[in-house]
Amino acid sequence: MAAAELERLRMAGAGMAIAVLTSGGDAQGMNAAVRAVTRMGIYVGAKVFLIYEGYEGLVEGGDNIKQANWLSVSNIIQLGGTVIGSARCKAFTTRAGRLRAARNLVEHGITNLCVIGGDGSLTGADIFRSEWAGLLEELVRDGQISEEVAKKNCHLNIVGLVGSIDNDFCGTDMTIGTDSALHRIMEVVDAITTTAQSHQRTFVLEVMGRHCGYLALVSGLASGADWLFIPESPPEDGWEDLMCERLGETRSRGSRLNIIIIAEGAIDRSGKPITSNYVKDLVVQRLGFDTRVTVLGHVQRGGTPSAFDRVLSSKMGMEAVMALLEATPDTPACVVSHSGNQSVRLPLMECVQVTKDVQKAMDEKRFDEAIQLRGRSFENNWNIYKLLAHQKPAQEKSPFSMAILNVGAPAAGMNAAVRSAVRIGICQGHTIYVVNDGFEGLAKGQVREVGWHDVAGWLGRGGSMLGTKRTLPKTCMEKIVENVRKFNIQGLLVIGGFEVRRNPRFSAGWGGSGHPRGVFLGCGSGCRASISQLLGCLQAYEGVLQLVEARGQYEELCIVMCVIPATISNNVPGTDFSLGSDTAVNAAMESCDRIKQSASGTKRRVFIVETMGGYCGYLSTVTGIAVGADAAYVYEDPFTIHDLKANVEHLTDKMKTDIQRGLVLRNEKCHEHYTTEFLYNLYSSEGKGIFDCRINVLGHLQQGGAPTPFDRNYGTKLGVKAVLWMSEKLQQVYSKGRVFANSGDTACVIGLRKKVVAFSPVTELKKVTDFEHRLPQEQWWLNLRLMLKMLANYQISLTEYISGQMEHVTRRTLSIEKGF
C-alpha cells in the first residue's frame, strides 16, 4: 500500500461503524489483530466498537459492546489470549439469539463485522449475514426498530480472520496463533530433551490440533522426532513392530533418548484412536525403556505471541478493514488469508468447504487425498520428515562428493541446514564432507567425512557447530583450490550471509555498561565500537561469487556451488527471508517487551533501542511492528531533522495521555550523523521536564539462542532442496568420469520468493546488489514501513481523547460543586 493511498484513505470510512469480536478458542496474536482493526478503522474515520465475550456479548449487548478509541488497544500487542474475551455461545446458534444480536448491532449503527475465530465461528458469521435482511424485517414487524432504521442498516458486511493454533483452515498458509503454539511446543521439547538425555528416557509428547496434524508434523520436523503420529497419515498395519525396531536401532547407535510426538487426533488405518498412553505402554513392554508421557494441553495456547503472529495479525487486521471499506451488497463474506508475504481475500464459505472436505477424506480413509487437501506446504513437510527421520540405504553409491561449510557471522538455523544437507546427501549416495571454520578451514584442509548420526541432535542448537570465520576466498585461493583437488570436491554448499562486521580493535568511546543513561547488551567486554568504526564485510554470497569469477584461472573451481542465505540481517539478494532472521527478530522483540514493561513502571520514559543489521533495516522494522514501537529509523527510509522533531513532538503529546512511555528503534547504520548517542541527546534535550531517556544496544544477543521453529524448519527445507538441486546439476555436468561446471546457472543462491523456492545465479544477482551497503536493490519488507507508521500514529484521535478527558474533569467538577 503506497503512502499516497494511505493518505487517501483518511476519512474514507466516515459514517461507517465497524465491530470486532473474538470467538471460539483463544489464540496468541488475536490482540494484535484487534489492535490493527481498531486503529485502521479509526484511521479511515470509522467508529469502531469492541464486542466483549464473543458471540455471547453480541447476543447480550449492553456493556459488552463499547466504542473504542486509539488508546483502548494500547499495550496489548504483546499479550496472549484475547483481552476482549471469547465464549462459546449456544444462543447464537438459534435464530432467536441471532435476532437479539441483530438488534444490538442496529442500536449502535453497526453494519460491518470482523470476526476472529475458527471455521465454526466464521461459518456462524456467514449464516448471520445471510439472515440479516429477514432478521431486520422481523424486528420491524415486532416494533423493535423502525422501517427507516432497517433501511439505513439494510446490509451486513462480514470479514473473517482465522484465529486458531491448529492451522486447520484451508486457504491460508498460517492461521493466527499457530507459530506461537509451535514456540511453546519447541520450548517444551528442548527442555525435555535435556532431562531425557540425563536418564536415557523415551518421551511421548502429545500436542493439540484436534483432527489436524500440523502442530505435530512441524514440531516433529523441528525436533527430529524419532516417530510421529498424525491423523492425516495413519501408520501402516504392524507399525508397532517397526516403531520399536527403529527406537532400538537408535539406542544401539549411542543415542541416549527417544522422542515420539503424537497429535491428539491420531488414529490407525481402521480409524481407531492411538493414545499417548498406549504408545508408552508399548515401548515399556517391548523394549523395557524408561518412558514418560507429557501432554502439553493448553500451555500451547498460552504465553506471549511470537513476532510472526504479531506481524501476521497486524497485516490481516488492516486488510480486514480495507475489505469492509470496499464491500458492496453483492460482495460475499470473505476471509483474510496469508499467502507468501501477502494478505489476500478469499471467499469465506469456499475455504470452509475445502476444510470440511479434508475431514471427509479422512473419515472415508482417503488419506493421501487428505494430505494433498491440507496444501503443498503440509505435504512437503511430511515428505521431508520421512526422508530425514530414519536412514535409508542409497540404491547405489554416487560418484560425487560434496563439502558443506558455514561462512560469516553465526545465524540460528545453520545447524539445521547442515544436518538436513548431510542426511539427504547420504540418501543420494554422495560422499559428504564438512569443513570447519569456513573458507579459512577449507584452505587449511580442515575437511572430514561425516555420516548420518554425526549430525544427530543438531536441529535445536544455536550458533554454528562447524564454526565460522570471516576470511574470503581471495585471500587464500591457492590453498582452497589445492584442497578442492585433494578431496575431489565436486559440489560446494555454503551457508552464510552478507554481513558487515565490527573491528574488534576498536573499543568504546562513549558507550559501555558504565554509561549513565545506557545499557549495552551482548557486547561481551562491556564496550562497543562506534557506528563509524563498522568496516569490512563477509558473506557466503560474495565468497561464492569470488570462486565463480576464478573459474577461468582454476579448473578445479568448475564445480557446482550453492549458497543458503543465513544472516540475521536478512539482506541477501535472491531471497525474501534469510536463515536466522526470524530468531533474531524474536530475540529483539523479547528484549523490547521487557524494556516496555520497565518504561510502564517508571512512567514518562523513552527508550532508544539500537538493533543490528548493518545497513539493512529489516530487524528494526519488523521488531518495531511486533512491539508497537513509536518509530524505527532505518537506512532505506531516509529521514531528516524535521522527522526527528515530529517524533519528539509525538512523544511529548503521548505523555499527556495515560500511555506515558515511548520506544524508538534505530538500525545501527541508519544514518551517518544521527547516531544512537545523537538521538539520545536530542530526545533528552527536547523532552526535558516531560520525559527522560535511556539507551539499550541489543548487540549480539540477536545472534544467540536456540533457533525458532521457523528457522529450524526453514533451514531443514533449504538444506534438502539445495542438495537435491546440486545432485541434479552434478548429473547434468558429469561426463567421462569428471564434473565440469562453468555456466552461470551452476552457482546459485537458493531462496524463498513469496511461496516459491527459487535458485538465482550469483552472477545475475550481482546486477541487483548494492555492494557498498550490502543490500539488495529491492526489498519486499519496505512495504511494511507504512503499517509500522500508521499503527503507531495515534494523533488522529488524540484531540478526541484529550477533549474526552477534559469533559470528564468538567463533569466531575460540576458534580462536586453540586454536592453529588
N, C-alpha and C positions, 0 to 999 in steps of 0.2 A: 504494500500500500504506500503510495507516494505521499510526501509531505503535503503537496497541494491538495490531494484527495482528502487527507485527514482534515485539513483546514476547511474544505468544502463541507465536510460532514458536521461541522459545528452547527448546532441548532437544526440539523436536518430532521431530527426526531421530535421537534417541538410539537406538543399536543399529544404525543404518544404516552402510553403508560405500559411499562414492562414489569412483569413479576418474575421472580426466580425462586425455585424451591429445589430441595434435595430430597430424594426418596429412595426407599429400599435400604440395602446395606451400605454403610458408610465406606468411603474410600479416600485415602490420602490424596490431596490435590483438589478436593471439592471446594475448599475455602478459597483457593486461588481462582477457581472458576467463578465462584460467587463474586469475588472482588472484581474480576475483569468485567463480568456482565454489568455489575453495578456502576463501575467507573466509566465504562464505554457508553452505557446508557445515559449517564449524566452528561458525558462529553457531547453527545449528539443532541442534548436538550430535552430528553425524555424524563418523565417521572419514573423512578424505579422503586419497586416495592419488594421487600423480603418477606417470604412466606415461611413462617416457622413451623417446625414439626411436619414437614412434607405435606402429603395429601390430607392428612388429618387436620392440619392447620388450615388448609384451603377449605375444607368442609365446615370446620368450626367457626372460622372467621374471627371477628373481634380483634383482640390484641395480637393474634397470630399473623396478621397482615399489617406491616408497618412500612411507611415510606422511608427510604434510605437517603442519606447524603454522602458526600465523598468520604467523610471520616468514619462513617458507620462500618466500613470494611477495612479500616486501617489496622495494621499489625496482626492480620490473620493469615497471611500467606504462608507462614512457617508452621501453622498449627495443623495437626492431624484431625481426622474426623470431619465434622461439619458444624460450624458454630450456630447455624440456624436450625439444627436438629433434623432428624429423619425419623419417620414412623411408618409402619405398615398399617394401612387404613382399610378395614373391611367396608366401611360406609361408602367409600368412593367406588367400590366395585358394584354398587347398586345405583339405579337411576335416581332414586330419591337423594342419595348422597351427592351425586353429580349435580342435581338441581340446586342443592344448597350451595355447592361450590360455585356454580354459575352466578347465583345471586350475590355472593360475596365479591366476586370479581367485578360484576356490574356496578356494585355500590362504589367501588374505587375507580371505575372507568378503565379497568384493565382489560385489554383485548390482545395482549401479547404475553405469551407464557413460555419461559425457558425452564425445562425440566432436566435435572441432572440425576441420572439413576441408571438402572439396568434395563434389560429389554422388557421386563414386566411393567416397570414404571413408565417407559416410553410408549408401550402399547396402550396403557391406560390413558395417557395424554392424547393419543390419536383417537381413541373412542370418544373422549370428552369433546374433542374438536368436531368430530363427525356429527355429534348430537347437539352441538351448540345452538343451531337455529331452532330446533324443536324445544330445547330447554327454555330458550327465551320466550317462545310462544306460550309455553306452559306458565311461565312467570307472569306474563301479561294477562293470561286468562284467569290466573288466581289473584290478580290485582296487586302483585308484589312489586311490579315495575310498570311504568307507562309504556305505551307504544313508541313514544318519542325516544325514550331511553333505549328500548330494544332496537330501534332503527339505528341509533347512534353507535351501538355496540354489536352490530349485526354479524360480525365475523371475528373468529378467534384464530390468531396465528400461533402455531406451535413450533418450537425448535428444541431438539434434544441434544444433550451431551451425555456420552456413555461414561458413567462412573461405576466401575466395578473392578475389583482386584483380580477377577478371574480371567480377564481378557477373552471372554467367550462370545463377543459380539462381532458378527461378520460385517465387513465393510470398513473397518478401521485397523491400522497397524497395531495400535496400542490404545487401551482404554485408560481412563483416569484412575490412578491408584495401582496399576499393575507393576510399574517399575519400583515403586516404594515397597510393595509387598515382596518383590524379589530381593530388595535390600535387606528386609527383615529376615527372610529365609537364609540368605547367604551369611548374615551375621551369626545366625544360629549354627549353620553348617561349619563355619570356620571355628566357632567355639567348641563344638562337639568333636571336631577333628583332633584337637589337641588332647582332649581327655581320652578319646578312643585310642590314640597312639600310645598314651601312657599305660593303658591297661590291656592293650591288644583286644579291643572290643569291636563288635559289629553293632552298628546303629541303624535302626529302621526309622526313617523320618516320614511322617505323614503330613502332607501340605494340603491346603484348601484348593478350591477351584470348581466345586460341585461336579458337573459332568464334563468339565473341560480340563485337559491335562497340561495346559500351557505353563502354569507355575511349576509343576513337577518337571516338565520337559526342560525348561530353560534353567532351572536350578540344578537339574541333573547334569546338563551340559556344562554349566558354570563351575560345578564342583568335581566333575569327573567321577560321578557316582558309579559304583560297580554294577548296579542293577536298577532298572527304572520301570515303574508300572504307570501307564496312562490309559484312560478309558477308551481313547480312540484307536489304540492298537494293543488289544489284549495279547498276552503271551500264548504261544502255541501250546497245545496239549503236551504234558510231560515237562513243562517248564521248571517244575520243582527240582528235577534231577539236573537239568542244565545249569540252573542258577547255583545250586550247591557245588557243582563241579567247578564252575568258574570262581566262586568265592574261595574254594580250597586252593585252586591254582594260584590265585593272587597271594594268598598267605605263604604258599610254598616258595614263592619267589622273593620273600623277605618283607612283604607288606605287613604292617602291624595293625591294620584296621580295615574294615569294610563299611561302605556307606550305601544303603539302599534307600531310594526315595520312592514314595508311593503316593499317588494322587488319591484324594478321599473318595473319588468315584470309580476307582479301579475295579475292573471286572475280568473274568476269564472268558474264554471263547463261547461258553454257554450262557454268559450273562450273569453268572454268579459273582457276588462281590468278593474281592480279595482284600482282606483286612490286614492291618499292620501287625496285629497280634498273631494272626495265622502265619505270617511270614517269619516273625520272630520265633515262634514255636518250631517251625520247620528247620530253621538254622540251628537251633539248640539241639533238637533231636537228632538231626542227621550229621552235623559237623561238630557239635559239642562246643561251639564258640560262645563266649560270654557275650550275650546280646541284650540290647536295651531298645525300647521303643520311645520315641519322642513325638508327640502330637502337637504341632505348632499352634493350631487353633487361631484364636482371634488376635494373637500377637501380630499376625500378618496384616491385619487392618490398622494396627496402631502405629504410634510414633510419627515423627515429622516427615512430611513428604520429601521425596528426592528432588534434586534440581530438575530432572527431566519432567517429573509430574507437575512441578510448579510452572515451568515454561509451557508445557503442553496445555495445561488447563487455562493459562492466561491467553494463549493463542486461540483456543477453542471458544473461550468466553467472548472475546472480541468478535470473532467470526459469527457467533450466535446472534449478537446484536445487529451485525450487518445483515444477516439473513432475515431478521424480523423487520428491519428497515425496508428491505426490498420485497417483502412478501406481498402478494395480492390475494384476493379471494379465491383465485384459481390455483394458487401455489400449494402443492401437497405438503404435509408436515415433513420436515427434513431433520436429519441428524447430522451434526458436525463431526466429521471423522478426520483422522490423521493419516496422510499418505505421503511417505517420504518426509520432506521438510515442510509440507504444505498442509493447511487446514482446508478441507473440501466439504461440500454439502452433498448428501446423498438422500434419496427418498427413504423416509423412516421405515415404512412398512415393508419395503423390498428387502432392506437389511434384516429386519426382524424375521422375515420369511426364510431367508437363507440360513439364519441362525437356527431356526426350527428344523430346517432340512438336515442340519448336521446331526441333531439328536435323533431324527427319524432314521437316518442312515445307520446310526449306532444301534438303535432299537432293532433294526432289521438285519443287523450283523454285516452290513456293508462297510467294513472298517477302512478299507483302502480309500473308498469314496469319502468317508468322514474326514480322513486326514487331508484330502485334497480340498474339501469344502472349507476347512479351517484356514486355508490360504497357503500361498507359496512359502512364506517365511516359516510357518509351522512345519510344513513338510521338509524343508531344508534342514531345520533344527533336528528333526527326528532322524533324518538320513545321516547327518554328521555325527550325532550321538552314537548311532550304531556302528559307524566306521571307527570311532576313536575309543569306545569303551573297552573293547577286547581285541587283542591282537589276532589277526587272521593271516596265515601264511600267504605270501605273494605267490601267484600262479607260476611265475618264473623269475629268475634273477635278471635284473635290468643291467645293461652295460653302463649306466650313468651314475655319476656321483655328484652330490650337491653339498655345498657348505652354507651354513647359516651363521650370521653374526649380528650383533647389536651395535649401533653406532650412535654417538651423541649423548645427550642427557637422558637419564633413565625415565621411562614412562610406564605407568601401570598398564598391564596387559601385554607387555613384551614377552613375558614368560609363557603366557597362554598361547601366543602366536608361535613361539619356538616349539612348544610341546606338540601342537597340532601339526605343524610343518614336519617335525621329526616323524611323527607316527604315520601321517598319510604318505610320506616319502618311503617309509619302510613297507607300507602296504603296497606301494607301487613297485617294490623290489629294488629300489635305489640304494646305493651306499650313502649314508648321511653322516656328514661331519659337522661339528660345531666349533666355532672359533671364539676363543676368549679375548676380551679387550679390543674388539672392533678391528679396524684396518691395521692398527699397530700390531695386534696379536697375529693377524694374517701375515704380516711382514716378518714377524719373529718365529713363525711356524708353530704357534700355539693352537694347533688343529688336532682334534681327536674324533674318532668314530664313536657314534652313540647308538644305543639300542632302544627298544620300546620302553623298557622300565627305567631307563636312566632319567627320563623326564617325568616320572610319576610324582605327583604332589606339587607340580609347578604352577598349576592353574591359579591358586589363590595367593601366590607370592607377589609382593610388590617389588619395585626396582627391576634389576636385570641380573639373573642368575649367571649369565655368561660374562657379565662385566662390559662396560663401555669405555671407550677412550675418545678423545676429541681430535685424533690425528686424521688428516685427509690423505687419500692415496698418493697425491702428487709429491708428498714429502718422502715417500718410501716405495715408489712404483717398482723399481727393480726387484726389491725383495718380495713384494706381493706377487709379481709375475713368476719369480722363481718358485714360490710355494704353490701357486696355482698349477704350475707344471709338475712339481714334485708329488702332489696329492691327486693329480689328474682331475682337478675340479672342473666340471663342465656346466654347472649351474650354481649361481650365487644368489642367495636370498638375504637381503639386507633390511634389517628392521631398525628404523630410526626416523629422525625428523629433519628439521630445517631451522636450527636454533641459533640464537646469539648466546654468548657466554660472558660471564664476568671474569675479569682478570684477577686472580687471587692475590697478586702482588699489591693491589691497592687496598687500603683499609679505610675505615670510616673517617670522614672529615667532620660530619655534623650529627650522624645518626648514632645507632647503638642503643643498648638497653639502658644506658645512663641518661639518655635524652629526657629532659624534664617533662616533655609533652608527648613522648612517643614510646611505643613498644614494637620491637622488631622481632618477628617470629621466623624461625627456620634459618637464621644466619650462621649458626654454629659458633663462631668466635665472639659473638656479641657485637660485631661491627659489620659494616656493609660498604660496598663500592657505590660511588655516586653514579647517577644516570649517565653522565658524560664519560664515565670510565668503563662503560659497556663496549667491548670490542671483540673482534674476531667472530668467526662463525663455524658451525659444524653441523653437518647434516648427512643423512644417508642419501638423500636426493642428489646433492652436489657431488658426493663421493662416487656414486654410480655414474654420474654424468662425466666425471673425470676419467673413469675407467673406459667408458664408451669412446670418448674422444681419443684415448690412447690405443684403440684397436689397430689403427693404421700402423703404429710403431711396434706393437706386440701382438703377434698372432694368438698367443695364449689367452688374451682377453676377449677373443671372439667366442664367448660363451653366453649362455642365456642368463640374464640378470633380472631381478625383480625387487622392487622396494615396497615394503609395508610401512606406510606412514605411521610413525609413533612419536608424538610430541604433545606435551600439554598445551602448547600454543595454538594448535590447530591451524597451522599456517603453511601446510604442504600443498602445492598445486596438484590438481588432479583428483582431489577427494573433498567431500563435504565435511568429513569427520576424520580426525587423526586418533589413533590409538592412544589412550591416556588422558585425552581432554575431558571426558566425562568424569573420571575420577578427580581430576584437578578442579573442575567446577564444583563438584560436591564438597571437596575439601575446603575451598574458598567460601562456599555457601555456609558450611557448618561454622566456620570461624566468624563470619559476618553475623550469623544468628546470635552467637554468644556476645558479640560486640553490641548488637542492637539491644540485647537484654540488659547489658551493663548500662547503656545510654538511657534505657527506660527507667532504670532505678535511680540514676543520677539526676536526670532531668536537665533540660537546656544544655545539651552537649551534642556536638557534631564530631563524628569520627571520619577521618580521611584514611582510606584503606588503599594501599598500593598492591596491585597484583602483578604477577609475572606475565610473560607472553612476548617479550621483545617489542617489536613494532605492531604486532597483531593484537587487536582489541577484543578478540573473541571471549577470553576469560572474563574480562571486566564487564562486557556487555551481558553475557548470559548469567553471570553471577548477579549482576545488578538487577536483572529481571526477577531472578529467583528469590532475592532477599528484599525486593521492593525499595531499592536504593533511590535516593533523590536525584542523583546524577552519576554518570560514568563517563569519564574522559578517555577517549581513545584517539590514536594517531589517524585512523581512517576517516574520522568525522571531525574535521578541523573546527577549532573553537578559538574565540578571541577574548580579550579582556572584558568586552561587553557581555559575553556569555557568562563569564565568571561572576560579573557584577549582578546579572539577573539571577543566578543561582544563589548568591548570598542573600539577595532580597527575598527570594523564595523561602529560604530557611528562616530569615528574620520574621516573615509573616507566619510561617508554620509554628514558630514558638508562641504565637498568640493563641493557638488552639490548645486542645488537650494533648496533642501529639508533640511533646516537647523533646524531640530528639532528631538527629539527622545522620545520614550515612551517605558518604560520597566516595565513589571508587575511582581510582586512577591507574590506568595501564602504565607500566614502568617507563615506557618510551613514547608516551603520547605527545609530548611537546619538549622541544629543546630547552626552553626557558621556564615554562610553567611546571617546575618540578614539584615533587611532593612537599618539599620544605617551603617552596614559594606558596603553594596552596594553603598550607598550614598558617603561614604568616598572614596571608591575605584574609582568610576566614577569621583568624583570631583578631585581627585589627578591626575589620568591618563589623564583626559580631560582638565586639567588646561591650560588656554590660548587658548583652542579650543572651549569648551563649558562649561557651568555651569550646576549645578544640583539642583533639587528641589524634595521634598518628599511629597507624598499625601497618607494618610492612610484612605481608604474609610469607614472602620468601619461599624457601624450598619445601615447606610443608605441603605445598601444592603438588610436589613430585612424589611425595611419600605415601605410605599407607597401602592397604590391600586394594586391589582393583575392584571397581564396582561391577555388578552383574553385567552391565552393558559392555564394559571393556573386556571382561573375561570372554564373553560370547563373541564380541566383535573380533578380538584377537584370534580366537579359535577359528572362526569362519574365514578370516583373511588368510591365516596360515594354510588352511585346507585349499582354498581357491587359488592361492599363489602357487602352491606346489603342483596342483593339477594343471594349471596353465603352463608352468615351466616344463612339466613332463610332456605335454603336447608339443611345445616348441622344440624340445630336445629331439623328439621323434622326427619333426619336420626338417631339422638342420643336420641330422645324423646321416652320414654317407661314408661308405668304405671304411667303417670302423673308427670314424672320428667325428667330432662335433665342430662345425664351423658356422658361427652366428655373427654376421656383420651387418645385418639390416637393422634399421631403427626400431622395428617392432619386436626385437628380441631383447630389449632392455626397457622395462616398463615400470610405472608406478601403479599399483593396484589401489583402487579407491572406491568409495561408495558415493554415487551421484544420485541424489534423491533415493530411489529404491533399487537402483541397478548397480551391480558390481562392474566396474569398468577398468580396463588396462590402457594406460596412456603412455606412449613412448616418451622417455625422458628428454629426447631431443626436441620433440614437439612442445613439451611443457616449458622448455627453455624460453620459447617465444612469448609465453603468457606469464612470465615470472619477473617480479621486481627483485633483482638480486641485491640491490643496495639495502633494501629494508627487509629482505627475507619474507616476501609476501606474494601470494598470487595476485594478479592484476584484477581479478574479480572474486568477490567473496559473498556467498549467499546470505550469510548471517547479518550483513549490514541492514537487511530488511527488518531485523528485529529492533533496530535502534529506535524506530518510531514508536513501537509498542512500549519500550522502556520509558521514553519521554512522556507518552500520553498517559500511562498508568501512574506516573509519578506526579503529574501536573494537576494538583488539586485546586489551583487558584480559581477555576471556573466556579466552584461552589463556595469559595472562601467567604465572599461577601455575604452570601446567604447564611452561612454558618455564623459569622460574627453578628449579623443582624438578629439572628435567632437567639444567640446568647444574650444580646442586649435586651431583646424583648422579654426573655426570661427574667433578667435582672429587674427590668421595669415592673413586671407583674409582681415580682417578689417584694419590691419596694412599696408598691401600692397596697399589697396585702398587709404589710407591716403597719403602714400608715393608717389603714382602716381597722387595725386591731384583729385581723383574721388569724 
